[in-house]
Amino acid sequence: MGDMGDMYRDMTEYKKTKRASNTQSSTDILTKTGIPFSSKNGGAHLIVGSGELVADFWPSTGKWIVRKGKEGRGVFKLIKLMNAGVKKIPEPDKRKLYSGNKPPWDK
């Protein structure tokens, strides 16, 4: 039983270190590319972009959500999207927004 506990503690410590490393490297990458962002909650949440194209980004996990509905993971994909501009953001999938068995537009 002691080995499992040690393994769990080691894994927990590794995850903390990895998230901290992700936060630092993602923030550095955004800074080097020149994309504007503001930091919230001590760098745990970044608001990336300005004007019409704004995304919430969590650098520790790489998750981002554009405030127009698109979401994804990875700082490089976020940078690519920000450089593409507003015109290329696809509309959100209506099927994901509907929680019932069959969407009303499919009847």
N, CA, C and O atoms as a GROMACS GRO file, in nm:
protein
  428
    1MET      N    1   0.082  -0.119   0.000
    1MET     CA    2   0.000   0.000   0.000
    1MET      C    3   0.086   0.125   0.000
    1MET      O    4   0.046   0.228  -0.054
    2GLY      N    5   0.203   0.118   0.059
    2GLY     CA    6   0.292   0.233   0.064
    2GLY      C    7   0.342   0.273  -0.073
    2GLY      O    8   0.361   0.391  -0.100
    3ASP      N    9   0.365   0.174  -0.161
    3ASP     CA   10   0.412   0.205  -0.296
    3ASP      C   11   0.309   0.284  -0.375
    3ASP      O   12   0.345   0.376  -0.449
    4MET      N   13   0.181   0.250  -0.362
    4MET     CA   14   0.075   0.322  -0.434
    4MET      C   15   0.066   0.466  -0.386
    4MET      O   16   0.048   0.558  -0.466
    5GLY      N   17   0.077   0.486  -0.256
    5GLY     CA   18   0.072   0.621  -0.201
    5GLY      C   19   0.189   0.705  -0.250
    5GLY      O   20   0.172   0.822  -0.284
    6ASP      N   21   0.308   0.644  -0.253
    6ASP     CA   22   0.426   0.716  -0.302
    6ASP      C   23   0.410   0.752  -0.449
    6ASP      O   24   0.446   0.861  -0.492
    7MET      N   25   0.356   0.658  -0.525
    7MET     CA   26   0.335   0.682  -0.667
    7MET      C   27   0.234   0.796  -0.690
    7MET      O   28   0.254   0.880  -0.778
    8TYR      N   29   0.129   0.797  -0.612
    8TYR     CA   30   0.028   0.902  -0.623
    8TYR      C   31   0.087   1.039  -0.589
    8TYR      O   32   0.062   1.137  -0.660
    9ARG      N   33   0.164   1.046  -0.482
    9ARG     CA   34   0.227   1.172  -0.443
    9ARG      C   35   0.325   1.221  -0.550
    9ARG      O   36   0.332   1.340  -0.581
   10ASP      N   37   0.402   1.126  -0.607
   10ASP     CA   38   0.495   1.163  -0.714
   10ASP      C   39   0.421   1.215  -0.836
   10ASP      O   40   0.463   1.313  -0.897
   11MET      N   41   0.310   1.150  -0.872
   11MET     CA   42   0.232   1.192  -0.988
   11MET      C   43   0.169   1.329  -0.965
   11MET      O   44   0.166   1.413  -1.055
   12THR      N   45   0.120   1.353  -0.845
   12THR     CA   46   0.060   1.482  -0.811
   12THR      C   47   0.164   1.593  -0.821
   12THR      O   48   0.137   1.700  -0.874
   13GLU      N   49   0.282   1.567  -0.770
   13GLU     CA   50   0.391   1.665  -0.777
   13GLU      C   51   0.432   1.690  -0.922
   13GLU      O   52   0.458   1.804  -0.961
   14TYR      N   53   0.438   1.584  -1.002
   14TYR     CA   54   0.472   1.598  -1.144
   14TYR      C   55   0.369   1.685  -1.216
   14TYR      O   56   0.406   1.771  -1.296
   15LYS      N   57   0.240   1.663  -1.189
   15LYS     CA   58   0.133   1.741  -1.254
   15LYS      C   59   0.143   1.889  -1.218
   15LYS      O   60   0.126   1.976  -1.304
   16LYS      N   61   0.171   1.918  -1.092
   16LYS     CA   62   0.186   2.058  -1.049
   16LYS      C   63   0.302   2.124  -1.122
   16LYS      O   64   0.291   2.238  -1.168
   17THR      N   65   0.413   2.053  -1.132
   17THR     CA   66   0.531   2.106  -1.200
   17THR      C   67   0.503   2.127  -1.348
   17THR      O   68   0.543   2.228  -1.405
   18LYS      N   69   0.434   2.032  -1.410
   18LYS     CA   70   0.402   2.040  -1.553
   18LYS      C   71   0.309   2.157  -1.582
   18LYS      O   72   0.330   2.230  -1.679
   19ARG      N   73   0.207   2.178  -1.498
   19ARG     CA   74   0.115   2.290  -1.518
   19ARG      C   75   0.187   2.424  -1.503
   19ARG      O   76   0.162   2.518  -1.579
   20ALA      N   77   0.277   2.432  -1.405
   20ALA     CA   78   0.354   2.556  -1.387
   20ALA      C   79   0.445   2.581  -1.507
   20ALA      O   80   0.459   2.695  -1.552
   21SER      N   81   0.505   2.476  -1.560
   21SER     CA   82   0.590   2.488  -1.678
   21SER      C   83   0.508   2.530  -1.799
   21SER      O   84   0.552   2.615  -1.877
   22ASN      N   85   0.389   2.470  -1.817
   22ASN     CA   86   0.301   2.507  -1.928
   22ASN      C   87   0.261   2.654  -1.919
   22ASN      O   88   0.261   2.725  -2.019
   23THR      N   89   0.227   2.700  -1.799
   23THR     CA   90   0.187   2.839  -1.780
   23THR      C   91   0.300   2.933  -1.820
   23THR      O   92   0.277   3.030  -1.892
   24GLN      N   93   0.420   2.905  -1.774
   24GLN     CA   94   0.534   2.991  -1.806
   24GLN      C   95   0.565   2.990  -1.955
   24GLN      O   96   0.582   3.097  -2.014
   25SER      N   97   0.572   2.872  -2.017
   25SER     CA   98   0.610   2.866  -2.158
   25SER      C   99   0.502   2.926  -2.248
   25SER      O  100   0.535   2.995  -2.345
   26SER      N  101   0.374   2.900  -2.220
   26SER     CA  102   0.266   2.957  -2.302
   26SER      C  103   0.264   3.109  -2.293
   26SER      O  104   0.244   3.177  -2.393
   27THR      N  105   0.285   3.161  -2.173
   27THR     CA  106   0.288   3.307  -2.156
   27THR      C  107   0.407   3.367  -2.231
   27THR      O  108   0.394   3.473  -2.293
   28ASP      N  109   0.521   3.301  -2.225
   28ASP     CA  110   0.640   3.349  -2.298
   28ASP      C  111   0.616   3.347  -2.449
   28ASP      O  112   0.655   3.441  -2.519
   29ILE      N  113   0.552   3.242  -2.498
   29ILE     CA  114   0.524   3.231  -2.642
   29ILE      C  115   0.431   3.342  -2.687
   29ILE      O  116   0.454   3.405  -2.790
   30LEU      N  117   0.326   3.368  -2.610
   30LEU     CA  118   0.234   3.477  -2.645
   30LEU      C  119   0.304   3.612  -2.643
   30LEU      O  120   0.279   3.697  -2.729
   31THR      N  121   0.392   3.632  -2.547
   31THR     CA  122   0.465   3.758  -2.538
   31THR      C  123   0.556   3.776  -2.660
   31THR      O  124   0.562   3.885  -2.717
   32LYS      N  125   0.625   3.671  -2.701
   32LYS     CA  126   0.717   3.679  -2.815
   32LYS      C  127   0.644   3.702  -2.947
   32LYS      O  128   0.698   3.767  -3.036
   33THR      N  129   0.521   3.650  -2.960
   33THR     CA  130   0.447   3.669  -3.084
   33THR      C  131   0.384   3.808  -3.093
   33THR      O  132   0.345   3.851  -3.202
   34GLY      N  133   0.375   3.877  -2.982
   34GLY     CA  134   0.321   4.012  -2.982
   34GLY      C  135   0.169   4.020  -2.978
   34GLY      O  136   0.112   4.127  -2.998
   35ILE      N  137   0.103   3.909  -2.954
   35ILE     CA  138  -0.043   3.911  -2.942
   35ILE      C  139  -0.077   3.970  -2.805
   35ILE      O  140  -0.026   3.924  -2.704
   36PRO      N  141  -0.164   4.071  -2.802
   36PRO     CA  142  -0.196   4.135  -2.674
   36PRO      C  143  -0.276   4.042  -2.582
   36PRO      O  144  -0.365   3.970  -2.628
   37PHE      N  145  -0.244   4.046  -2.454
   37PHE     CA  146  -0.320   3.969  -2.356
   37PHE      C  147  -0.309   4.036  -2.221
   37PHE      O  148  -0.216   4.112  -2.194
   38SER      N  149  -0.407   4.007  -2.136
   38SER     CA  150  -0.401   4.054  -1.998
   38SER      C  151  -0.410   3.933  -1.907
   38SER      O  152  -0.479   3.835  -1.938
   39SER      N  153  -0.340   3.940  -1.797
   39SER     CA  154  -0.330   3.829  -1.704
   39SER      C  155  -0.427   3.846  -1.587
   39SER      O  156  -0.437   3.954  -1.529
   40LYS      N  157  -0.498   3.739  -1.553
   40LYS     CA  158  -0.589   3.737  -1.439
   40LYS      C  159  -0.551   3.620  -1.348
   40LYS      O  160  -0.491   3.522  -1.392
   41ASN      N  161  -0.587   3.631  -1.222
   41ASN     CA  162  -0.563   3.524  -1.124
   41ASN      C  163  -0.418   3.478  -1.120
   41ASN      O  164  -0.389   3.358  -1.118
   42GLY      N  165  -0.328   3.574  -1.119
   42GLY     CA  166  -0.187   3.540  -1.109
   42GLY      C  167  -0.132   3.465  -1.229
   42GLY      O  168  -0.036   3.389  -1.216
   43GLY      N  169  -0.191   3.485  -1.347
   43GLY     CA  170  -0.144   3.419  -1.469
   43GLY      C  171  -0.215   3.289  -1.500
   43GLY      O  172  -0.185   3.226  -1.601
   44ALA      N  173  -0.308   3.247  -1.415
   44ALA     CA  174  -0.381   3.123  -1.440
   44ALA      C  175  -0.483   3.138  -1.553
   44ALA      O  176  -0.520   3.039  -1.616
   45HIS      N  177  -0.528   3.261  -1.578
   45HIS     CA  178  -0.627   3.290  -1.682
   45HIS      C  179  -0.578   3.411  -1.760
   45HIS      O  180  -0.552   3.517  -1.703
   46LEU      N  181  -0.567   3.393  -1.891
   46LEU     CA  182  -0.525   3.503  -1.977
   46LEU      C  183  -0.639   3.541  -2.070
   46LEU      O  184  -0.708   3.454  -2.124
   47ILE      N  185  -0.660   3.669  -2.088
   47ILE     CA  186  -0.756   3.717  -2.185
   47ILE      C  187  -0.675   3.765  -2.304
   47ILE      O  188  -0.604   3.865  -2.297
   48VAL      N  189  -0.687   3.691  -2.415
   48VAL     CA  190  -0.601   3.709  -2.532
   48VAL      C  191  -0.677   3.782  -2.641
   48VAL      O  192  -0.794   3.754  -2.666
   49GLY      N  193  -0.609   3.877  -2.708
   49GLY     CA  194  -0.666   3.949  -2.820
   49GLY      C  195  -0.728   4.080  -2.778
   49GLY      O  196  -0.719   4.121  -2.662
   50SER      N  197  -0.790   4.144  -2.876
   50SER     CA  198  -0.856   4.270  -2.848
   50SER      C  199  -0.958   4.296  -2.956
   50SER      O  200  -0.962   4.227  -3.058
   51GLY      N  201  -1.041   4.395  -2.934
   51GLY     CA  202  -1.142   4.429  -3.032
   51GLY      C  203  -1.250   4.322  -3.044
   51GLY      O  204  -1.308   4.280  -2.943
   52GLU      N  205  -1.275   4.277  -3.166
   52GLU     CA  206  -1.380   4.180  -3.189
   52GLU      C  207  -1.338   4.036  -3.156
   52GLU      O  208  -1.424   3.953  -3.125
   53LEU      N  209  -1.211   4.007  -3.162
   53LEU     CA  210  -1.163   3.871  -3.141
   53LEU      C  211  -1.093   3.861  -3.005
   53LEU      O  212  -0.978   3.902  -2.990
   54VAL      N  213  -1.164   3.806  -2.908
   54VAL     CA  214  -1.111   3.790  -2.772
   54VAL      C  215  -1.131   3.646  -2.730
   54VAL      O  216  -1.237   3.587  -2.754
   55ALA      N  217  -1.029   3.588  -2.668
   55ALA     CA  218  -1.036   3.450  -2.621
   55ALA      C  219  -0.992   3.442  -2.476
   55ALA      O  220  -0.902   3.514  -2.433
   56ASP      N  221  -1.056   3.354  -2.402
   56ASP     CA  222  -1.013   3.320  -2.267
   56ASP      C  223  -0.919   3.201  -2.280
   56ASP      O  224  -0.951   3.103  -2.347
   57PHE      N  225  -0.803   3.211  -2.217
   57PHE     CA  226  -0.700   3.107  -2.231
   57PHE      C  227  -0.648   3.069  -2.093
   57PHE      O  228  -0.613   3.155  -2.012
   58TRP      N  229  -0.642   2.939  -2.068
   58TRP     CA  230  -0.588   2.885  -1.944
   58TRP      C  231  -0.457   2.815  -1.982
   58TRP      O  232  -0.459   2.701  -2.027
   59PRO      N  233  -0.343   2.882  -1.962
   59PRO     CA  234  -0.216   2.828  -2.011
   59PRO      C  235  -0.170   2.700  -1.942
   59PRO      O  236  -0.092   2.625  -2.000
   60SER      N  237  -0.215   2.674  -1.822
   60SER     CA  238  -0.170   2.552  -1.754
   60SER      C  239  -0.222   2.427  -1.823
   60SER      O  240  -0.156   2.324  -1.822
   61THR      N  241  -0.340   2.435  -1.883
   61THR     CA  242  -0.397   2.320  -1.954
   61THR      C  243  -0.398   2.339  -2.105
   61THR      O  244  -0.414   2.242  -2.179
   62GLY      N  245  -0.380   2.462  -2.150
   62GLY     CA  246  -0.382   2.490  -2.293
   62GLY      C  247  -0.522   2.512  -2.348
   62GLY      O  248  -0.537   2.534  -2.469
   63LYS      N  249  -0.622   2.509  -2.265
   63LYS     CA  250  -0.760   2.527  -2.311
   63LYS      C  251  -0.787   2.673  -2.342
   63LYS      O  252  -0.745   2.763  -2.268
   64TRP      N  253  -0.860   2.697  -2.454
   64TRP     CA  254  -0.902   2.832  -2.488
   64TRP      C  255  -1.042   2.829  -2.544
   64TRP      O  256  -1.086   2.732  -2.605
   65ILE      N  257  -1.113   2.940  -2.521
   65ILE     CA  258  -1.249   2.956  -2.570
   65ILE      C  259  -1.260   3.098  -2.627
   65ILE      O  260  -1.243   3.196  -2.555
   66VAL      N  261  -1.288   3.106  -2.756
   66VAL     CA  262  -1.312   3.236  -2.818
   66VAL      C  263  -1.452   3.279  -2.777
   66VAL      O  264  -1.544   3.197  -2.773
   67ARG      N  265  -1.468   3.404  -2.747
   67ARG     CA  266  -1.596   3.453  -2.697
   67ARG      C  267  -1.705   3.454  -2.803
   67ARG      O  268  -1.818   3.495  -2.774
   68LYS      N  269  -1.675   3.411  -2.922
   68LYS     CA  270  -1.777   3.394  -3.025
   68LYS      C  271  -1.818   3.248  -3.039
   68LYS      O  272  -1.900   3.216  -3.126
   69GLY      N  273  -1.765   3.158  -2.957
   69GLY     CA  274  -1.813   3.021  -2.955
   69GLY      C  275  -1.713   2.912  -2.985
   69GLY      O  276  -1.736   2.799  -2.942
   70LYS      N  277  -1.604   2.937  -3.055
   70LYS     CA  278  -1.509   2.832  -3.088
   70LYS      C  279  -1.420   2.804  -2.967
   70LYS      O  280  -1.386   2.894  -2.891
   71GLU      N  281  -1.384   2.678  -2.951
   71GLU     CA  282  -1.293   2.642  -2.843
   71GLU      C  283  -1.194   2.538  -2.890
   71GLU      O  284  -1.218   2.469  -2.989
   72GLY      N  285  -1.084   2.529  -2.819
   72GLY     CA  286  -0.980   2.433  -2.856
   72GLY      C  287  -0.872   2.426  -2.751
   72GLY      O  288  -0.888   2.475  -2.639
   73ARG      N  289  -0.761   2.364  -2.789
   73ARG     CA  290  -0.649   2.349  -2.698
   73ARG      C  291  -0.519   2.377  -2.772
   73ARG      O  292  -0.506   2.347  -2.891
   74GLY      N  293  -0.425   2.433  -2.702
   74GLY     CA  294  -0.292   2.456  -2.756
   74GLY      C  295  -0.266   2.601  -2.788
   74GLY      O  296  -0.345   2.667  -2.856
   75VAL      N  297  -0.155   2.651  -2.740
   75VAL     CA  298  -0.119   2.791  -2.760
   75VAL      C  299  -0.092   2.820  -2.908
   75VAL      O  300  -0.123   2.930  -2.955
   76PHE      N  301  -0.035   2.725  -2.981
   76PHE     CA  302  -0.004   2.750  -3.122
   76PHE      C  303  -0.131   2.755  -3.207
   76PHE      O  304  -0.138   2.833  -3.302
   77LYS      N  305  -0.229   2.674  -3.174
   77LYS     CA  306  -0.357   2.682  -3.246
   77LYS      C  307  -0.428   2.814  -3.215
   77LYS      O  308  -0.492   2.872  -3.302
   78LEU      N  309  -0.416   2.859  -3.092
   78LEU     CA  310  -0.475   2.988  -3.054
   78LEU      C  311  -0.408   3.102  -3.130
   78LEU      O  312  -0.476   3.192  -3.180
   79ILE      N  313  -0.276   3.099  -3.141
   79ILE     CA  314  -0.203   3.202  -3.214
   79ILE      C  315  -0.243   3.200  -3.361
   79ILE      O  316  -0.263   3.306  -3.422
   80LYS      N  317  -0.254   3.082  -3.418
   80LYS     CA  318  -0.295   3.070  -3.558
   80LYS      C  319  -0.433   3.132  -3.580
   80LYS      O  320  -0.454   3.203  -3.677
   81LEU      N  321  -0.525   3.105  -3.489
   81LEU     CA  322  -0.659   3.160  -3.498
   81LEU      C  323  -0.658   3.311  -3.484
   81LEU      O  324  -0.726   3.382  -3.558
   82MET      N  325  -0.580   3.362  -3.389
   82MET     CA  326  -0.573   3.506  -3.368
   82MET      C  327  -0.513   3.576  -3.491
   82MET      O  328  -0.556   3.686  -3.527
   83ASN      N  329  -0.416   3.515  -3.553
   83ASN     CA  330  -0.356   3.573  -3.672
   83ASN      C  331  -0.448   3.567  -3.793
   83ASN      O  332  -0.438   3.650  -3.883
   84ALA      N  333  -0.538   3.467  -3.795
   84ALA     CA  334  -0.632   3.452  -3.908
   84ALA      C  335  -0.736   3.563  -3.907
   84ALA      O  336  -0.783   3.605  -4.012
   85GLY      N  337  -0.773   3.610  -3.788
   85GLY     CA  338  -0.868   3.720  -3.778
   85GLY      C  339  -1.011   3.674  -3.757
   85GLY      O  340  -1.040   3.555  -3.749
   86VAL      N  341  -1.098   3.771  -3.750
   86VAL     CA  342  -1.238   3.748  -3.714
   86VAL      C  343  -1.314   3.675  -3.824
   86VAL      O  344  -1.402   3.594  -3.793
   87LYS      N  345  -1.284   3.700  -3.949
   87LYS     CA  346  -1.364   3.649  -4.059
   87LYS      C  347  -1.363   3.497  -4.070
   87LYS      O  348  -1.456   3.440  -4.126
   88LYS      N  349  -1.261   3.431  -4.017
   88LYS     CA  350  -1.249   3.287  -4.036
   88LYS      C  351  -1.297   3.204  -3.917
   88LYS      O  352  -1.272   3.083  -3.914
   89ILE      N  353  -1.363   3.265  -3.821
   89ILE     CA  354  -1.412   3.188  -3.707
   89ILE      C  355  -1.541   3.120  -3.747
   89ILE      O  356  -1.638   3.188  -3.783
   90PRO      N  357  -1.547   2.986  -3.743
   90PRO     CA  358  -1.671   2.919  -3.780
   90PRO      C  359  -1.777   2.937  -3.672
   90PRO      O  360  -1.747   2.960  -3.555
   91GLU      N  361  -1.900   2.927  -3.715
   91GLU     CA  362  -2.011   2.936  -3.621
   91GLU      C  363  -2.009   2.814  -3.529
   91GLU      O  364  -1.965   2.707  -3.571
   92PRO      N  365  -2.055   2.828  -3.405
   92PRO     CA  366  -2.059   2.712  -3.315
   92PRO      C  367  -2.159   2.608  -3.365
   92PRO      O  368  -2.261   2.642  -3.425
   93ASP      N  369  -2.129   2.483  -3.339
   93ASP     CA  370  -2.217   2.374  -3.380
   93ASP      C  371  -2.343   2.377  -3.293
   93ASP      O  372  -2.335   2.364  -3.171
   94LYS      N  373  -2.458   2.396  -3.356
   94LYS     CA  374  -2.583   2.406  -3.282
   94LYS      C  375  -2.617   2.275  -3.211
   94LYS      O  376  -2.686   2.276  -3.109
   95ARG      N  377  -2.569   2.166  -3.263
   95ARG     CA  378  -2.599   2.036  -3.200
   95ARG      C  379  -2.534   2.025  -3.062
   95ARG      O  380  -2.588   1.958  -2.974
   96LYS      N  381  -2.421   2.089  -3.043
   96LYS     CA  382  -2.355   2.087  -2.913
   96LYS      C  383  -2.426   2.176  -2.812
   96LYS      O  384  -2.417   2.154  -2.691
   97LEU      N  385  -2.497   2.275  -2.862
   97LEU     CA  386  -2.567   2.367  -2.773
   97LEU      C  387  -2.700   2.311  -2.725
   97LEU      O  388  -2.753   2.356  -2.624
   98TYR      N  389  -2.755   2.214  -2.796
   98TYR     CA  390  -2.885   2.157  -2.762
   98TYR      C  391  -2.864   2.032  -2.678
   98TYR      O  392  -2.784   1.946  -2.715
   99SER      N  393  -2.933   2.021  -2.565
   99SER     CA  394  -2.909   1.910  -2.474
   99SER      C  395  -3.011   1.797  -2.487
   99SER      O  396  -2.996   1.695  -2.420
  100GLY      N  397  -3.113   1.812  -2.569
  100GLY     CA  398  -3.215   1.709  -2.586
  100GLY      C  399  -3.171   1.596  -2.678
  100GLY      O  400  -3.059   1.597  -2.727
  101ASN      N  401  -3.261   1.499  -2.701
  101ASN     CA  402  -3.228   1.386  -2.787
  101ASN      C  403  -3.218   1.428  -2.933
  101ASN      O  404  -3.125   1.388  -3.002
  102LYS      N  405  -3.314   1.507  -2.981
  102LYS     CA  406  -3.316   1.548  -3.119
  102LYS      C  407  -3.336   1.699  -3.126
  102LYS      O  408  -3.430   1.751  -3.067
  103PRO      N  409  -3.249   1.769  -3.198
  103PRO     CA  410  -3.265   1.914  -3.206
  103PRO      C  411  -3.395   1.952  -3.276
  103PRO      O  412  -3.442   1.879  -3.363
  104PRO      N  413  -3.453   2.064  -3.238
  104PRO     CA  414  -3.582   2.104  -3.294
  104PRO      C  415  -3.575   2.130  -3.444
  104PRO      O  416  -3.677   2.118  -3.512
  105TRP      N  417  -3.458   2.166  -3.500
  105TRP     CA  418  -3.449   2.195  -3.643
  105TRP      C  419  -3.439   2.068  -3.726
  105TRP      O  420  -3.446   2.076  -3.849
  106ASP      N  421  -3.423   1.950  -3.663
  106ASP     CA  422  -3.416   1.823  -3.735
  106ASP      C  423  -3.550   1.751  -3.739
  106ASP      O  424  -3.556   1.638  -3.787
  107LYS      N  425  -3.657   1.813  -3.690
  107LYS     CA  426  -3.787   1.746  -3.687
  107LYS      C  427  -3.855   1.754  -3.820
  107LYS      O  428  -3.966   1.703  -3.835
   0.00000   0.00000   0.00000
